[in-house]
């Protein structure tokens, strides 16, 4: 399912226009985006899962073509852990 299909589903379930449903979906996505901007923060949606901002440490990797060792810098990334309801 992609974003436009999700908008169609929300519009159908809530009996609203696709424009209003697109605004609602975008608002939820923006809320999650704002919630995980701060390092070490998380957004928990009970019954769905948790989005968490985590820091990946710098590490060494290898160029697969040459085998040369390279340094991979550390960075913040977002992870998702589904709730038990989703996994069942």
WOKA-V112773 format. One record per backbone hydrogen bond with DSSP energy under -1.0 kcal/mol. CO is the residue of the C=O (numbers start at 0). NH is the residue of the N-H. If there is no record, write none. Layout:
{{CO | NH} {CO | NH}}
This chain:
{{1 | 5} {2 | 6} {3 | 7} {4 | 8} {5 | 9} {6 | 10} {7 | 11} {8 | 12} {9 | 13} {10 | 15} {16 | 20} {17 | 21} {18 | 22} {19 | 23} {20 | 24} {21 | 25} {22 | 26} {23 | 27} {24 | 28} {25 | 29} {26 | 30} {27 | 31} {28 | 32} {29 | 33} {30 | 34} {31 | 35} {37 | 40} {40 | 52} {42 | 50} {44 | 47} {44 | 48} {47 | 82} {48 | 44} {49 | 80} {50 | 42} {51 | 78} {53 | 76} {55 | 74} {58 | 71} {60 | 69} {62 | 66} {67 | 62} {69 | 60} {71 | 58} {74 | 55} {76 | 53} {78 | 51} {80 | 49} {82 | 86} {83 | 87}}
